[in-house]
Amino acid sequence: LARRSSLPVDPQEDPPPVSTCPQCGGASIKGEHDVMDTWATSSVTPQICGTLLEPYGVSPEEFDRYFRPMTLRPNAHDIIRTWDFYTVVRSLSLLDEIPWTDVLISGHALDPEGKKLSKSKRTAAEDPTAFLEEHSADAVRYWATGVALGGDTVTSTEIIRKGQRLVTKLWNASRLIAPHIENFQPSPEPPATLNVIDQWLLHRLNETITQATSFFTGYDFRGAREIAEQFFWGDLCDNYLELIKFRLYGQVDGVTPESRDACRFVLYHALLAVLKLFAPFLPFISEELYTCVYSHLLSTTPSIHRSAWPVPHPAWYSPPSLTIGQQLLEVVEAVRRYKSEHHLSMATTLSALHITLPDSAAGSVQTAEVDLRSVTRAHLVKVGPGDTVGVEIIV
């Protein structure tokens, strides 16, 4: 046999470690030409992983996770019979234990002809380097993380470009927010000056974090990405940022420093959570933006990939604000629809809005008057009681 210090060897080419056979004394020694199934070593991957700490002075006996350093085995569907099955059988045979608790089965990425993208089969797919340079690694990763577990997917330039648009939107939104939270280090506890719109977004952020975490717990990365994307595009960018612009920039009367700090508080926590939610999917842009916007504020965690996963904050839950917020978004959507149908720019000013809301919402909405004027560009907003949500638009 080969000596450990000589490994790896090719028995078809490398000479044996001795010149004569220690058993019979024969000098005509030939290497073994039969090739062993490569899964013979792959099937003890958990044990091999456990030995990787030995050079650092940690023996298998000291390493309590020696045999099972991982709870998860990720692999594609083409090696279930080999790698997964062999590893389980080998572990039960040698140690009478299973090697891990979960297996995550992914599919294959396919070229337009339906052939698997493989680094070992260049005839089946081209070298992806130029593709990555053209579209960016984040955009390609966005496409790859949108696939259901176990399913194959054809390379989609359309979806990759959607990923590029998300990267651009994340960059632009961060550039808008960053100057307003520079040197702003709020506590997690919300200030008393939050209005119903601020409370609505924080509640939605809590819901998003909870749902994304649940998806990840079940290894459903596509679901986690989609829920984060819905919050970022819809709640944060399309609605909240448009609602608070008057407050954020202090463009109208009635905006106090306290009300401005309230939306700065929300933006600080919302953007930080969004970057963390996107970090597994868009690792490069999330790291860049975290470094630019937050690293000087959070010096103990200079990299987003070493920071803690976001968790819901109990004080951010506000079910009543969620209901009222959704009602106000109905008003906003009605105004947007009116302007679109009448071929008006969204920035077109309106004389007044007369809004009807259920009694329970009317009082809270008064605190969001400036925000409603911001998103609708109405000079005057009047709120009255009604059985249902309604809006009269006065041009």
C-alpha positions as CSV (number, residue, x, y, z in Angstrom):
1,L,0.0,0.0,0.0
2,A,1.0,3.6,-0.5
3,R,2.4,5.4,2.5
4,R,0.2,8.3,3.9
5,S,3.0,10.8,3.3
6,S,3.0,9.9,-0.5
7,L,-0.7,10.5,-1.1
8,P,-2.2,11.2,-3.5
9,V,-0.7,8.6,-5.9
10,D,-1.7,7.2,-9.3
11,P,-1.0,3.5,-9.1
12,Q,-0.9,3.2,-12.9
13,E,2.0,5.6,-13.0
14,D,3.7,6.2,-9.6
15,P,6.2,3.6,-8.5
16,P,5.5,1.5,-5.3
17,P,7.0,2.5,-2.0
18,V,9.2,-0.6,-1.9
19,S,11.3,-2.4,-4.5
20,T,10.4,-5.9,-3.5
21,C,7.2,-7.4,-2.1
22,P,7.4,-7.8,1.7
23,Q,5.3,-11.0,1.4
24,C,7.1,-13.1,-1.3
25,G,10.2,-11.1,-2.1
26,G,9.2,-10.7,-5.7
27,A,10.6,-7.6,-7.5
28,S,8.2,-7.5,-10.4
29,I,5.5,-5.2,-8.9
30,K,2.7,-3.8,-11.0
31,G,0.2,-1.1,-9.9
32,E,-3.5,-1.9,-9.6
33,H,-5.3,-1.1,-12.8
34,D,-8.9,-1.5,-11.5
35,V,-10.4,1.8,-10.5
36,M,-12.4,1.9,-7.3
37,D,-15.8,3.6,-7.3
38,T,-15.0,7.2,-6.3
39,W,-18.0,7.2,-3.9
40,A,-15.9,5.0,-1.6
41,T,-14.3,8.2,-0.2
42,S,-17.2,10.5,-0.9
43,S,-19.4,8.3,1.2
44,V,-17.4,9.2,4.3
45,T,-17.5,12.9,3.7
46,P,-18.9,13.7,7.2
47,Q,-16.0,11.8,8.8
48,I,-13.5,13.6,6.5
49,C,-15.0,16.9,7.3
50,G,-14.5,16.1,11.0
51,T,-10.8,15.6,10.5
52,L,-10.3,19.0,8.9
53,L,-9.8,20.6,12.4
54,E,-6.9,18.2,13.3
55,P,-4.2,20.5,11.9
56,Y,-5.5,23.2,14.2
57,G,-4.9,21.1,17.3
58,V,-8.5,19.9,17.7
59,S,-8.7,16.1,17.8
60,P,-11.8,14.2,16.8
61,E,-12.3,13.2,20.4
62,E,-12.4,16.8,21.4
63,F,-14.5,17.9,18.5
64,D,-18.1,17.2,19.6
65,R,-19.3,17.5,16.1
66,Y,-16.6,15.3,14.6
67,F,-18.9,12.9,13.0
68,R,-21.7,15.3,12.2
69,P,-20.1,18.7,11.5
70,M,-23.2,19.6,9.4
71,T,-26.9,19.0,9.8
72,L,-27.5,19.6,6.1
73,R,-26.4,17.8,3.0
74,P,-27.0,19.9,-0.1
75,N,-26.8,18.2,-3.6
76,A,-28.6,17.9,-6.9
77,H,-31.1,15.2,-7.8
78,D,-28.6,13.2,-9.9
79,I,-26.6,11.8,-7.0
80,I,-29.3,10.8,-4.6
81,R,-28.7,7.1,-5.3
82,T,-24.9,7.5,-5.0
83,W,-23.7,10.2,-2.7
84,D,-26.7,10.3,-0.3
85,F,-27.5,6.6,-0.3
86,Y,-23.9,5.5,0.0
87,T,-23.2,8.0,2.8
88,V,-26.2,6.8,4.9
89,V,-25.3,3.2,4.4
90,R,-21.6,3.7,5.2
91,S,-22.4,5.7,8.3
92,L,-24.9,3.2,9.6
93,S,-22.4,0.4,8.9
94,L,-19.4,2.0,10.5
95,L,-20.9,4.1,13.3
96,D,-24.5,3.0,13.6
97,E,-25.6,6.7,13.2
98,I,-27.1,8.8,10.4
99,P,-24.6,11.4,9.0
100,W,-27.0,14.4,8.9
101,T,-30.6,15.2,9.6
102,D,-31.6,17.0,6.4
103,V,-30.9,16.7,2.7
104,L,-31.6,19.7,0.4
105,I,-32.1,18.5,-3.2
106,S,-31.5,21.1,-5.9
107,G,-32.0,20.9,-9.6
108,H,-29.7,21.8,-12.5
109,A,-29.1,24.9,-14.4
110,L,-29.6,24.3,-18.1
111,D,-28.4,26.0,-21.3
112,P,-31.0,27.0,-23.9
113,E,-30.7,23.5,-25.5
114,G,-31.7,21.9,-22.1
115,K,-28.1,20.6,-21.3
116,K,-26.8,20.9,-17.8
117,L,-24.4,23.7,-17.1
118,S,-21.2,21.9,-15.9
119,K,-17.6,23.0,-15.4
120,S,-16.5,19.5,-16.5
121,K,-18.6,19.4,-19.7
122,R,-17.7,22.5,-21.7
123,T,-19.4,20.8,-24.8
124,A,-22.7,21.1,-23.0
125,A,-22.4,24.7,-21.9
126,E,-20.1,27.6,-22.4
127,D,-17.7,29.0,-19.9
128,P,-19.9,31.3,-17.7
129,T,-17.1,33.9,-17.0
130,A,-18.2,36.2,-19.8
131,F,-21.8,35.8,-18.9
132,L,-21.1,36.8,-15.3
133,E,-19.1,39.8,-16.4
134,E,-21.9,41.0,-18.6
135,H,-24.8,40.6,-16.1
136,S,-23.0,40.6,-12.7
137,A,-22.7,37.8,-10.2
138,D,-25.6,39.2,-8.1
139,A,-28.0,39.2,-11.1
140,V,-27.1,35.6,-12.1
141,R,-27.5,34.5,-8.5
142,Y,-30.9,36.2,-8.4
143,W,-32.0,34.0,-11.2
144,A,-30.5,30.9,-9.7
145,T,-32.3,31.4,-6.3
146,G,-35.7,31.7,-7.9
147,V,-35.9,28.0,-8.7
148,A,-38.1,25.6,-6.7
149,L,-36.2,22.9,-4.8
150,G,-35.5,19.8,-6.9
151,G,-36.4,21.5,-10.2
152,D,-34.2,22.2,-13.2
153,T,-34.3,25.6,-14.8
154,V,-33.2,27.0,-18.2
155,T,-30.9,30.0,-18.1
156,S,-33.2,33.1,-18.4
157,T,-31.8,36.4,-19.5
158,E,-35.1,38.0,-18.8
159,I,-35.0,36.9,-15.1
160,I,-31.3,37.9,-14.9
161,R,-32.2,41.4,-16.1
162,K,-34.9,41.5,-13.5
163,G,-32.2,40.8,-11.0
164,Q,-30.1,43.7,-12.5
165,R,-33.1,46.0,-12.0
166,L,-33.4,44.9,-8.4
167,V,-29.7,45.7,-7.8
168,T,-30.1,49.1,-9.4
169,K,-33.2,49.8,-7.4
170,L,-31.5,48.8,-4.2
171,W,-28.6,51.1,-5.0
172,N,-30.9,54.1,-5.8
173,A,-33.1,53.6,-2.8
174,S,-30.0,53.4,-0.5
175,R,-28.6,56.6,-2.1
176,L,-31.9,58.4,-1.3
177,I,-32.0,57.1,2.3
178,A,-28.3,57.3,3.2
179,P,-28.0,61.1,3.6
180,H,-30.9,61.2,6.0
181,I,-29.6,58.6,8.3
182,E,-26.0,59.6,8.3
183,N,-24.7,59.6,11.9
184,F,-28.2,58.7,13.0
185,Q,-28.1,55.8,15.5
186,P,-31.6,55.2,16.9
187,S,-32.4,52.6,19.5
188,P,-34.7,49.7,18.6
189,E,-37.4,51.2,20.7
190,P,-39.7,53.3,18.4
191,P,-40.2,57.0,19.3
192,A,-43.6,58.2,20.5
193,T,-43.8,60.5,17.4
194,L,-44.4,57.7,14.9
195,N,-47.5,58.3,12.9
196,V,-49.8,55.6,11.5
197,I,-47.8,55.3,8.3
198,D,-44.6,54.8,10.2
199,Q,-46.2,52.2,12.4
200,W,-47.7,50.5,9.3
201,L,-44.3,50.0,7.7
202,L,-42.6,48.7,10.9
203,H,-45.4,46.2,11.3
204,R,-45.0,45.1,7.7
205,L,-41.2,44.8,8.2
206,N,-41.8,42.6,11.2
207,E,-44.1,40.4,9.1
208,T,-41.6,40.2,6.3
209,I,-38.7,39.2,8.6
210,T,-40.9,36.5,10.2
211,Q,-42.0,35.1,6.9
212,A,-38.6,35.2,5.3
213,T,-37.1,33.4,8.4
214,S,-39.8,30.8,8.2
215,F,-39.1,30.2,4.5
216,F,-35.3,29.8,5.2
217,T,-36.0,27.4,8.1
218,G,-37.8,25.2,5.6
219,Y,-34.9,25.6,3.1
220,D,-37.3,27.5,0.7
221,F,-34.9,30.2,-0.4
222,R,-37.1,31.2,-3.3
223,G,-39.9,32.0,-0.9
224,A,-37.6,34.0,1.3
225,R,-36.4,36.0,-1.7
226,E,-39.8,36.7,-3.0
227,I,-41.2,37.9,0.4
228,A,-38.2,40.3,0.8
229,E,-38.6,41.6,-2.7
230,Q,-42.3,42.3,-2.3
231,F,-41.6,44.3,0.8
232,F,-38.8,46.3,-0.8
233,W,-40.5,47.1,-4.1
234,G,-44.0,47.5,-2.9
235,D,-44.1,48.7,0.8
236,L,-40.8,50.5,1.1
237,C,-40.1,52.0,-2.4
238,D,-43.5,52.4,-4.1
239,N,-45.4,53.5,-1.1
240,Y,-43.5,54.5,2.1
241,L,-40.8,56.5,0.4
242,E,-43.4,58.4,-1.7
243,L,-45.5,59.0,1.4
244,I,-42.8,60.5,3.5
245,K,-41.0,62.8,1.1
246,F,-42.5,66.0,2.4
247,R,-41.6,65.0,6.0
248,L,-38.1,63.8,5.0
249,Y,-37.2,66.9,3.1
250,G,-39.3,69.3,5.2
251,Q,-40.9,70.8,2.1
252,V,-44.1,71.9,3.6
253,D,-45.4,73.7,6.8
254,G,-46.2,71.5,9.7
255,V,-43.2,69.2,9.5
256,T,-41.5,69.2,12.9
257,P,-38.0,67.9,13.7
258,E,-39.7,65.1,15.7
259,S,-41.8,64.0,12.8
260,R,-38.8,64.0,10.5
261,D,-36.8,61.9,13.0
262,A,-39.7,59.5,13.2
263,C,-39.4,58.6,9.5
264,R,-35.6,58.6,9.8
265,F,-36.0,56.0,12.5
266,V,-38.1,53.8,10.2
267,L,-35.8,54.2,7.2
268,Y,-32.7,53.4,9.3
269,H,-34.2,50.1,10.5
270,A,-36.0,49.2,7.3
271,L,-33.0,49.6,5.0
272,L,-30.7,47.7,7.3
273,A,-33.2,44.8,7.5
274,V,-33.7,44.9,3.7
275,L,-29.9,44.6,3.1
276,K,-29.7,41.7,5.4
277,L,-32.7,40.0,3.9
278,F,-31.1,40.3,0.4
279,A,-27.6,39.4,1.5
280,P,-27.9,35.7,0.8
281,F,-29.2,36.5,-2.7
282,L,-27.3,39.6,-3.7
283,P,-24.1,39.3,-1.6
284,F,-22.0,41.9,-3.4
285,I,-24.3,44.9,-3.6
286,S,-25.6,44.2,-0.1
287,E,-22.1,44.2,1.3
288,E,-21.2,47.4,-0.6
289,L,-24.2,49.3,0.6
290,Y,-23.9,48.0,4.1
291,T,-20.2,49.2,4.1
292,C,-21.1,52.6,2.7
293,V,-24.2,53.3,4.9
294,Y,-23.9,51.3,8.1
295,S,-20.3,50.1,8.8
296,H,-19.3,53.3,10.5
297,L,-22.4,53.2,12.6
298,L,-22.0,49.5,13.4
299,S,-18.3,49.3,13.8
300,T,-18.4,46.0,15.7
301,T,-19.8,44.2,12.6
302,P,-17.9,45.6,9.6
303,S,-19.3,43.1,7.1
304,I,-23.0,42.4,6.6
305,H,-22.1,38.7,6.1
306,R,-20.8,38.6,9.7
307,S,-23.8,40.4,11.1
308,A,-26.9,38.9,12.8
309,W,-29.9,37.9,10.8
310,P,-32.8,40.4,11.5
311,V,-35.4,39.5,14.0
312,P,-38.8,41.1,14.6
313,H,-39.0,43.7,17.3
314,P,-42.0,43.3,19.6
315,A,-42.6,47.0,19.9
316,W,-43.0,47.3,16.1
317,Y,-46.1,45.2,15.9
318,S,-49.2,47.3,15.4
319,P,-52.2,45.4,13.9
320,P,-54.5,48.4,14.0
321,S,-51.9,50.4,12.0
322,L,-51.7,47.6,9.5
323,T,-55.4,47.8,8.9
324,I,-55.4,51.6,8.6
325,G,-52.3,51.6,6.5
326,Q,-54.0,49.2,4.0
327,Q,-57.0,51.5,3.9
328,L,-54.8,54.5,3.1
329,L,-53.0,52.6,0.4
330,E,-56.5,52.1,-1.2
331,V,-56.9,55.9,-1.2
332,V,-53.4,56.3,-2.7
333,E,-54.1,53.7,-5.4
334,A,-57.4,55.4,-6.3
335,V,-55.6,58.7,-6.8
336,R,-52.9,57.1,-8.9
337,R,-55.5,55.3,-11.0
338,Y,-57.4,58.6,-11.6
339,K,-54.2,60.4,-12.7
340,S,-53.3,57.5,-15.0
341,E,-56.7,57.3,-16.6
342,H,-56.7,61.0,-17.2
343,H,-53.2,61.0,-18.6
344,L,-51.8,63.1,-15.8
345,S,-48.3,62.9,-14.3
346,M,-48.2,61.5,-10.8
347,A,-46.6,64.8,-9.8
348,T,-49.7,66.7,-10.9
349,T,-51.1,68.8,-8.0
350,L,-54.7,68.4,-6.9
351,S,-56.9,71.0,-5.2
352,A,-58.2,68.6,-2.5
353,L,-59.0,65.1,-1.5
354,H,-62.1,64.2,0.5
355,I,-61.6,60.8,2.1
356,T,-64.1,58.7,4.0
357,L,-62.8,56.0,6.4
358,P,-64.4,53.9,9.2
359,D,-64.6,55.7,12.5
360,S,-61.8,53.7,14.0
361,A,-59.3,55.1,11.5
362,A,-60.3,58.7,11.2
363,G,-58.3,59.9,14.2
364,S,-55.1,58.1,13.3
365,V,-55.2,59.4,9.8
366,Q,-55.0,63.0,10.9
367,T,-51.4,62.3,11.9
368,A,-50.6,61.2,8.4
369,E,-52.1,64.3,6.6
370,V,-48.7,65.5,5.4
371,D,-47.8,62.1,4.1
372,L,-51.1,61.9,2.1
373,R,-50.4,65.3,0.6
374,S,-46.9,64.1,-0.3
375,V,-47.9,61.1,-2.3
376,T,-51.1,62.5,-3.9
377,R,-49.8,66.1,-4.3
378,A,-53.1,67.4,-2.9
379,H,-53.2,70.9,-1.4
380,L,-55.9,69.9,1.1
381,V,-56.8,66.6,2.6
382,K,-60.1,66.2,4.5
383,V,-61.0,63.0,6.4
384,G,-64.5,62.1,7.5
385,P,-66.3,59.0,8.8
386,G,-67.9,56.5,6.4
387,D,-68.9,52.9,6.2
388,T,-66.3,52.1,3.6
389,V,-63.1,53.6,2.2
390,G,-63.9,56.3,-0.3
391,V,-62.1,59.3,-1.9
392,E,-63.4,62.3,-3.8
393,I,-60.8,63.9,-6.0
394,I,-61.0,67.6,-6.7
395,V,-58.8,68.9,-9.4
